[in-house]
Amino acid sequence: MEPLKAKMVLIVEGVLDDPRAAARAERLLAELRPESVEHVDDARLCEVLRDPEIVPRDRHGMYREIDPVVIFNRERLDETEEQYAARAEAYPCLAQKQIAGHDAFHWRHTGTAEHRRTSGWVCTPAWQLHTIVGCHYRCAYCSLGHYVNILMNMEEFVEALPALIDKHAPRQGLFQYDNVTDTVSFEPEYGGTKLLIDFFAGRPTQFLELYVGKSANVDFLLDYDHRGHTVCCWSLSGRTQSREFEWRSAPMEERIEASHKCEEAGYHVRHRFSPIIPVRNWREEISEMIELLFAACNPDVITFETLRYIKYEQLLTQFDPDLLDPEFLALMKADDRENVQSGEEIPIEFRREIYRFVIDELERVSPETPYALCRELRDTWDFFAEDFARHNQHPNRYVCNCGGYSHPGHELLRTTQAIG
C-alpha cells in the first residue's frame, strides 16, 4: 500500500461482524497509523462528516499535506430501499449513497438519451463498481483527499455480483473499477483488486477495467491469473502537470513504466489524457508524453479531456499561475460568458485547439490507435468528424476507456493482448 496516514479511522457498526472484513481492517490499520480509532453509528458518522474543521470540502491546491478521515464501511446488501430511505431521512449525510452503503454497484447515467439531450455531452452510460471513495493523491484541482470511504465486506459484495449483473447488466461487457480513487494505491493489503480480477477471469464475455489512475503501484498485479479479462487504465499527464499539479502521484515516466509492466504481464492497457491542463509549453510536453507512451506501450484506445469545473479566480488560488500557459490564463480571465454549463469552463475554441494538437500527435506517432473524447459536446465531436471517421468512430457508436461495451474484442479497438 502506498503511504497514507489517517487523521482518524471510523469503523461503522457491523463491519467487524464479518471475520474477512475484520482481517481487512487489521491489515489497513497497520498501514494507516491513525491518530484515533472510533466505532460509530449513523449519528456519529454524520456528525464527523458535517464538521468542516474535520472534513473540509475545498480543493487541495498545490503541495498540501492532508491526513484524511478514513471510514471502514460496509455495503448493506440486504437493506431494503425503505430501510435506507428511513436512515437517510434521519441522517441527511446518508444521501451520499456510498456513505450509506448503497453504491458499490453504481449506475452512471451520463450518456443516456435524456442526459445527451439536456447537456449536449457525449458519453456512454454504464454500471460501475465503487468500493473506495477518496484518494492518496493531492491533485491541485481535486478535493477527494479529505476523507476516504472504504468498503470492507468485499467478499460478500463479490459473492453478490453475479445476481446484480444478471439483473441489471447481463449484456454489458466492461465494468469500470473504480473512478473515484486510484484503487491500487490501497493494495495489496486491501485485497479488493484480486477478488475482482479473479471474478472477471471466470466471466467468458465480461471484463474488468481497473482504474490504476495516477499510480505506479502495480507489481502486486503482475502474477495474477487474469486470463486476459482485465483492462488496466491510467490517467496520463505531462511532465509539469504530473509533478507539480498532481502532487504525491506517480510522475509521468513512472506511470508509463507501470503500464509497460502490466502489458508485459498480459493485461490490456489503456490511457486517458485527463485532465489536460495547459501548462507553459503544453504542446511540447504533450508531444513528449505521447512519444514516450508509444515507445513503451501499445494501448488499445486513448481518450482525452481538458480541465473542468474550475474558473479563472480558482486557477489563481489553486495553481501557480507562472506554470500555466499565458494565453490560457488570458482567455479564462477575458471569458464573459454567463450561465456556463458546469464542465465547460474552458472556452470551446481553446478546448478544440488542444484537441486538434492531441489528435495530430496521435496520428503522427500511432495512426492505428483509435481515440475518443471524454465527456465532450456533440458539436465538438462533429467538428472533428473526419478525424474520428479514420477509426470508424462516431458519437453514436464508438469505443472509449470505460464505456460499458468498449470491452476487449470490440472490432473498433486496436488489438493488443489475447483473451483467455
C-alpha positions as CSV (number, residue, x, y, z in Angstrom):
1,M,0.0,0.0,0.0
2,E,1.2,3.5,-0.8
3,P,1.9,5.7,2.3
4,L,-1.2,7.3,3.8
5,K,-1.6,8.5,7.4
6,A,-5.2,8.8,8.7
7,K,-6.3,11.6,10.9
8,M,-8.8,9.1,12.4
9,V,-10.5,5.9,11.4
10,L,-14.2,5.5,11.9
11,I,-15.4,1.8,11.9
12,V,-19.1,1.6,11.1
13,E,-21.2,-0.7,13.2
14,G,-21.5,-4.2,11.8
15,V,-18.2,-4.1,9.8
16,L,-16.3,-6.3,12.2
17,D,-19.0,-8.9,12.4
18,D,-17.6,-10.4,9.2
19,P,-14.3,-12.1,10.0
20,R,-13.0,-11.4,6.5
21,A,-13.8,-7.7,6.8
22,A,-12.2,-7.7,10.3
23,A,-9.0,-9.1,8.9
24,R,-9.0,-6.5,6.1
25,A,-9.5,-3.8,8.8
26,E,-6.5,-5.1,10.7
27,R,-4.3,-5.0,7.6
28,L,-5.3,-1.5,6.7
29,L,-5.0,-0.1,10.2
30,A,-1.4,-1.2,10.3
31,E,-0.7,0.9,7.2
32,L,-2.9,3.9,8.1
33,R,-1.4,4.6,11.6
34,P,-4.4,6.6,12.6
35,E,-4.3,9.1,15.5
36,S,-7.6,7.6,16.8
37,V,-10.0,4.8,16.1
38,E,-13.7,5.1,16.8
39,H,-16.6,2.7,16.4
40,V,-19.6,4.7,15.1
41,D,-23.3,4.5,14.3
42,D,-25.0,6.6,11.7
43,A,-25.5,9.6,14.0
44,R,-21.8,9.8,14.9
45,L,-20.6,9.2,11.4
46,C,-22.7,12.1,10.1
47,E,-21.6,14.3,12.9
48,V,-18.0,13.9,11.9
49,L,-18.6,14.3,8.2
50,R,-20.6,17.5,8.8
51,D,-17.8,19.2,10.7
52,P,-15.8,21.4,8.2
53,E,-13.0,21.6,10.7
54,I,-12.6,17.8,10.5
55,V,-13.6,17.2,6.9
56,P,-13.2,20.2,4.7
57,R,-14.6,20.2,1.1
58,D,-12.3,22.6,-0.7
59,R,-9.8,21.7,-3.4
60,H,-6.4,20.6,-2.3
61,G,-4.3,23.3,-4.1
62,M,-0.6,22.7,-4.5
63,Y,1.7,20.8,-2.2
64,R,-0.9,20.5,0.6
65,E,-0.5,17.8,3.3
66,I,-3.9,16.3,4.3
67,D,-4.4,13.5,6.7
68,P,-7.9,12.2,5.8
69,V,-10.7,10.8,7.9
70,V,-10.9,7.1,6.9
71,I,-14.2,5.3,7.1
72,F,-14.3,1.5,7.3
73,N,-17.8,0.9,5.9
74,R,-19.9,-1.9,4.6
75,E,-22.3,-2.5,1.6
76,R,-25.7,-3.2,3.1
77,L,-26.7,-5.8,0.6
78,D,-29.8,-6.9,2.5
79,E,-31.2,-3.5,3.4
80,T,-34.4,-2.6,1.6
81,E,-34.9,0.7,-0.2
82,E,-37.5,1.6,2.5
83,Q,-35.0,0.9,5.3
84,Y,-32.4,3.0,3.5
85,A,-34.8,5.9,2.9
86,A,-35.6,5.9,6.6
87,R,-32.0,6.1,7.6
88,A,-31.3,8.9,5.0
89,E,-34.3,10.9,6.3
90,A,-33.0,10.7,9.8
91,Y,-29.4,11.4,8.8
92,P,-29.1,13.5,5.7
93,C,-25.4,12.8,5.1
94,L,-26.5,9.3,4.1
95,A,-28.0,10.8,0.9
96,Q,-24.4,10.2,-0.3
97,K,-25.2,6.6,-1.1
98,Q,-21.6,5.3,-0.8
99,I,-21.6,6.6,2.8
100,A,-24.9,4.8,3.4
101,G,-23.6,1.5,2.0
102,H,-25.7,1.5,-1.2
103,D,-23.4,2.4,-4.1
104,A,-20.9,-0.3,-4.8
105,F,-22.8,-1.3,-7.9
106,H,-23.3,2.1,-9.4
107,W,-25.3,3.3,-12.4
108,R,-23.5,6.1,-14.4
109,H,-26.3,7.9,-16.2
110,T,-24.2,10.3,-18.2
111,G,-24.7,9.5,-21.8
112,T,-28.3,8.4,-21.5
113,A,-30.6,9.8,-24.2
114,E,-32.0,12.3,-21.7
115,H,-28.6,13.4,-20.5
116,R,-27.4,13.9,-24.0
117,R,-30.5,15.9,-24.8
118,T,-30.2,18.2,-21.8
119,S,-26.4,18.6,-21.6
120,G,-25.2,18.2,-25.2
121,W,-22.5,15.9,-23.9
122,V,-21.5,12.7,-25.5
123,C,-20.8,9.9,-23.0
124,T,-21.9,6.3,-22.5
125,P,-24.0,5.1,-19.6
126,A,-22.8,2.0,-17.7
127,W,-22.9,0.1,-14.5
128,Q,-19.7,0.6,-12.5
129,L,-18.0,-0.8,-9.4
130,H,-17.3,1.6,-6.5
131,T,-15.7,0.3,-3.3
132,I,-13.4,3.2,-2.3
133,V,-14.2,6.9,-2.5
134,G,-11.2,9.1,-1.6
135,C,-7.6,9.3,-2.7
136,H,-4.0,9.2,-1.7
137,Y,-3.0,12.0,-4.0
138,R,-3.3,15.7,-3.6
139,C,-4.0,17.0,-7.1
140,A,-4.4,20.7,-7.1
141,Y,-7.8,20.7,-8.9
142,C,-9.4,17.9,-6.8
143,S,-11.0,17.6,-3.3
144,L,-11.0,13.8,-2.8
145,G,-8.3,13.8,-0.2
146,H,-10.2,14.9,2.8
147,Y,-12.0,11.6,3.6
148,V,-11.7,8.0,2.3
149,N,-14.7,5.7,2.5
150,I,-13.7,2.0,2.1
151,L,-16.0,-0.9,1.6
152,M,-14.8,-3.6,3.9
153,N,-17.1,-6.6,3.2
154,M,-15.6,-7.1,-0.3
155,E,-16.0,-10.9,-0.3
156,E,-19.8,-10.5,0.4
157,F,-20.0,-7.9,-2.3
158,V,-18.3,-10.1,-4.9
159,E,-20.4,-13.0,-3.9
160,A,-23.5,-10.8,-4.7
161,L,-22.1,-9.6,-8.1
162,P,-23.5,-12.4,-10.3
163,A,-27.0,-11.7,-9.3
164,L,-26.5,-7.9,-9.6
165,I,-25.0,-8.2,-13.1
166,D,-27.6,-10.7,-14.3
167,K,-30.4,-8.4,-13.1
168,H,-29.1,-5.1,-14.3
169,A,-26.4,-5.5,-16.9
170,P,-26.4,-9.0,-18.4
171,R,-25.1,-7.8,-21.8
172,Q,-22.7,-5.2,-20.6
173,G,-19.1,-6.2,-21.5
174,L,-16.9,-3.9,-19.4
175,F,-17.2,-2.8,-15.7
176,Q,-15.0,0.1,-14.6
177,Y,-13.5,-0.2,-11.1
178,D,-13.0,2.5,-9.6
179,N,-13.1,6.1,-10.8
180,V,-13.4,7.9,-7.5
181,T,-10.0,6.8,-6.3
182,D,-6.8,5.1,-7.6
183,T,-7.7,1.8,-6.0
184,V,-4.4,0.1,-6.5
185,S,-2.9,2.6,-4.0
186,F,-4.5,0.6,-1.2
187,E,-3.2,-2.7,-2.5
188,P,-2.3,-5.5,-1.8
189,E,-3.4,-5.0,1.8
190,Y,-7.0,-4.2,0.7
191,G,-7.4,-7.2,-1.4
192,G,-10.3,-6.0,-3.5
193,T,-8.4,-5.9,-6.8
194,K,-7.5,-9.6,-6.7
195,L,-11.1,-10.6,-5.8
196,L,-12.4,-8.7,-8.8
197,I,-9.7,-9.8,-11.2
198,D,-10.4,-13.4,-10.2
199,F,-14.1,-12.9,-10.5
200,F,-14.0,-11.5,-14.1
201,A,-11.4,-14.1,-15.1
202,G,-14.2,-16.5,-14.9
203,R,-16.7,-14.4,-16.9
204,P,-16.4,-15.5,-20.5
205,T,-18.0,-12.4,-22.1
206,Q,-17.3,-9.7,-19.4
207,F,-14.2,-7.8,-18.4
208,L,-12.9,-5.6,-15.5
209,E,-11.5,-2.2,-16.2
210,L,-9.1,-1.5,-13.3
211,Y,-8.6,2.2,-13.0
212,V,-4.9,2.5,-12.0
213,G,-5.2,6.2,-12.4
214,K,-2.1,8.2,-11.4
215,S,-0.5,5.3,-9.6
216,A,2.5,3.1,-10.4
217,N,1.8,0.6,-7.7
218,V,1.3,-2.4,-9.9
219,D,4.0,-5.0,-9.0
220,F,1.5,-6.9,-6.9
221,L,-0.7,-7.4,-10.0
222,L,1.8,-9.0,-12.3
223,D,1.4,-12.6,-11.3
224,Y,-2.4,-12.6,-11.0
225,D,-4.3,-15.1,-13.3
226,H,-6.4,-12.5,-15.1
227,R,-6.8,-14.6,-18.2
228,G,-7.0,-11.5,-20.4
229,H,-10.2,-10.3,-18.7
230,T,-8.7,-7.2,-17.0
231,V,-8.0,-3.9,-18.6
232,C,-5.6,-1.5,-16.8
233,C,-6.3,2.2,-17.4
234,W,-4.1,5.1,-16.5
235,S,-4.7,8.8,-16.3
236,L,-1.6,10.2,-18.0
237,S,-0.3,13.7,-17.9
238,G,2.8,15.5,-19.0
239,R,6.0,16.3,-17.1
240,T,5.0,19.6,-15.4
241,Q,1.4,18.6,-14.6
242,S,2.2,15.2,-13.1
243,R,5.0,16.6,-10.9
244,E,3.6,20.0,-9.9
245,F,-0.2,19.8,-10.1
246,E,-0.7,16.1,-9.2
247,W,1.3,16.1,-6.1
248,R,2.2,12.7,-4.4
249,S,1.1,10.8,-7.5
250,A,3.5,8.9,-9.7
251,P,5.3,11.1,-12.3
252,M,4.6,10.6,-16.0
253,E,7.5,8.3,-16.6
254,E,6.6,6.0,-13.7
255,R,3.0,5.7,-14.9
256,I,4.3,4.7,-18.4
257,E,6.7,2.2,-16.9
258,A,3.9,0.7,-14.8
259,S,1.8,0.4,-17.9
260,H,4.6,-1.3,-19.7
261,K,4.9,-3.8,-16.9
262,C,1.2,-4.6,-17.0
263,E,1.2,-5.0,-20.8
264,E,4.1,-7.4,-20.4
265,A,2.1,-9.4,-17.9
266,G,-0.7,-9.8,-20.4
267,Y,-3.1,-7.1,-19.3
268,H,-4.9,-4.9,-21.9
269,V,-3.8,-1.3,-21.3
270,R,-5.5,2.0,-21.9
271,H,-4.7,5.6,-21.3
272,R,-6.7,8.7,-20.8
273,F,-5.1,12.2,-21.0
274,S,-7.3,13.6,-18.2
275,P,-7.5,16.3,-17.4
276,I,-5.3,18.2,-19.8
277,I,-4.1,21.3,-18.1
278,P,-2.5,23.9,-20.4
279,V,0.9,24.5,-18.8
280,R,3.6,26.6,-20.3
281,N,4.9,24.7,-23.4
282,W,1.9,22.4,-23.3
283,R,2.4,21.4,-26.9
284,E,6.0,20.2,-26.3
285,E,5.0,18.4,-23.2
286,I,2.1,16.6,-24.8
287,S,4.3,15.6,-27.7
288,E,6.9,14.2,-25.3
289,M,4.2,12.3,-23.4
290,I,2.8,10.7,-26.5
291,E,6.1,9.7,-27.9
292,L,7.3,8.1,-24.5
293,L,4.0,6.3,-24.1
294,F,4.0,4.6,-27.5
295,A,7.7,3.8,-27.3
296,A,6.8,1.7,-24.2
297,C,3.2,0.5,-24.7
298,N,0.5,-0.4,-27.1
299,P,-2.7,0.9,-25.7
300,D,-5.9,-0.2,-27.4
301,V,-7.6,3.2,-27.2
302,I,-6.8,6.7,-26.0
303,T,-9.3,9.2,-24.6
304,F,-8.8,12.8,-23.7
305,E,-10.5,15.8,-22.0
306,T,-9.4,19.2,-20.7
307,L,-9.6,20.6,-17.2
308,R,-13.1,21.1,-15.9
309,Y,-15.1,22.6,-13.0
310,I,-12.7,25.5,-12.3
311,K,-12.8,29.2,-13.1
312,Y,-10.2,31.9,-13.5
313,E,-10.2,33.0,-9.9
314,Q,-9.7,29.5,-8.7
315,L,-6.9,28.9,-11.2
316,L,-5.1,31.8,-9.4
317,T,-5.6,30.4,-5.9
318,Q,-5.2,26.6,-6.6
319,F,-2.3,26.7,-9.1
320,D,0.9,28.5,-9.5
321,P,0.0,30.8,-12.4
322,D,3.6,31.0,-13.6
323,L,3.4,27.3,-14.5
324,L,0.3,27.9,-16.7
325,D,0.1,28.9,-20.3
326,P,-0.3,32.7,-20.5
327,E,-2.7,32.5,-23.5
328,F,-4.9,30.1,-21.5
329,L,-4.9,32.4,-18.4
330,A,-5.7,35.4,-20.6
331,L,-8.6,33.6,-22.3
332,M,-10.0,32.5,-18.9
333,K,-9.7,36.0,-17.5
334,A,-11.5,37.6,-20.5
335,D,-14.2,35.0,-20.7
336,D,-17.5,36.8,-20.0
337,R,-20.0,34.1,-20.8
338,E,-23.0,33.9,-18.5
339,N,-24.6,30.6,-17.3
340,V,-21.7,28.5,-18.4
341,Q,-22.6,24.8,-18.1
342,S,-20.6,23.0,-15.4
343,G,-17.7,21.2,-17.1
344,E,-17.4,23.7,-20.0
345,E,-15.5,26.4,-18.2
346,I,-12.6,26.5,-20.7
347,P,-13.9,28.3,-23.8
348,I,-14.7,25.8,-26.6
349,E,-12.3,27.3,-29.1
350,F,-9.3,26.7,-26.8
351,R,-10.5,23.2,-26.0
352,R,-10.7,22.4,-29.7
353,E,-7.2,23.9,-30.2
354,I,-5.9,21.4,-27.6
355,Y,-7.8,18.5,-29.1
356,R,-6.5,19.4,-32.6
357,F,-3.0,19.1,-31.3
358,V,-3.5,15.9,-29.4
359,I,-5.2,14.3,-32.4
360,D,-2.5,15.3,-34.8
361,E,0.2,14.0,-32.5
362,L,-1.6,10.6,-32.0
363,E,-2.0,10.3,-35.8
364,R,1.7,11.1,-36.2
365,V,3.0,8.7,-33.6
366,S,0.5,5.8,-33.7
367,P,-2.0,6.2,-36.5
368,E,-3.5,2.7,-35.9
369,T,-4.7,3.6,-32.4
370,P,-8.3,4.8,-32.0
371,Y,-9.2,7.7,-29.8
372,A,-12.2,9.4,-28.4
373,L,-13.2,12.5,-26.5
374,C,-14.3,12.0,-22.9
375,R,-17.5,13.8,-21.9
376,E,-17.4,16.4,-24.6
377,L,-20.1,18.2,-26.6
378,R,-21.7,16.6,-29.7
379,D,-20.7,19.8,-31.6
380,T,-17.0,19.1,-30.8
381,W,-17.4,15.5,-32.0
382,D,-18.9,16.8,-35.2
383,F,-16.1,19.4,-35.5
384,F,-13.5,16.5,-35.6
385,A,-15.8,14.1,-37.5
386,E,-13.2,13.4,-40.3
387,D,-10.6,12.5,-37.8
388,F,-12.8,10.1,-35.9
389,A,-14.0,8.6,-39.1
390,R,-10.5,7.4,-39.8
391,H,-11.0,4.9,-37.0
392,N,-14.7,4.3,-37.7
393,Q,-15.5,6.3,-34.5
394,H,-18.8,8.2,-34.4
395,P,-20.6,9.8,-31.3
396,N,-23.4,7.3,-31.6
397,R,-21.0,4.3,-31.9
398,Y,-17.5,4.5,-30.5
399,V,-15.1,2.9,-28.1
400,C,-13.5,4.6,-25.2
401,N,-11.8,3.8,-21.9
402,C,-14.8,3.0,-19.7
403,G,-17.8,2.6,-21.9
404,G,-19.9,-0.5,-20.9
405,Y,-19.5,-2.0,-24.4
406,S,-15.8,-1.0,-25.0
407,H,-14.5,-4.3,-23.9
408,P,-11.6,-6.2,-25.4
409,G,-12.5,-7.9,-28.6
410,H,-14.6,-5.0,-29.9
411,E,-14.0,-4.5,-33.6
412,L,-13.2,-0.8,-33.2
413,L,-10.4,-1.4,-30.6
414,R,-6.8,-1.8,-31.5
415,T,-6.0,-5.5,-31.0
416,T,-3.4,-5.9,-28.2
417,Q,-3.4,-8.8,-25.8
418,A,-5.1,-12.2,-26.2
419,I,-8.2,-13.0,-24.3
420,G,-8.1,-16.3,-22.3
